[in-house]
Amino acid sequence: MTLMINREQLKIEIDSVDEGHLEVLHRIILAFQQPLPTSIPSEKPSKINPLKDSVIFEHDLISPIDEEWDAEQ
């Protein structure tokens, strides 16, 4: 069920927020005011995330790919 809230209800809710959370609420509002990106980055994902596929998950360990290593180091 989606609940809709009007401006007056939202203002009442904001007035009840404690001072410590007002900064967080302000940052959320600023984030919603930013325009959404309209294009997809043209760079390859490996350039955006150079560490992608450089480690492997082995049960409870994460180790570098194609590298010998000693856990005692």
C-alpha angles and dihedrals in degrees: 000000000000116000119208121207127198126220094259092053090047091051090052090050091049091050089056094053112106119243093252092062098043093086091053091048090049092052091050090052091049091050091054090051092058115099116251116247110259099195136055116241110263094211120099113258090243089063092047092047108024093179095056111127092006096113134044129210112231110184101287097352135077115207137176115261117248094004130110113226140170120225091208093065 
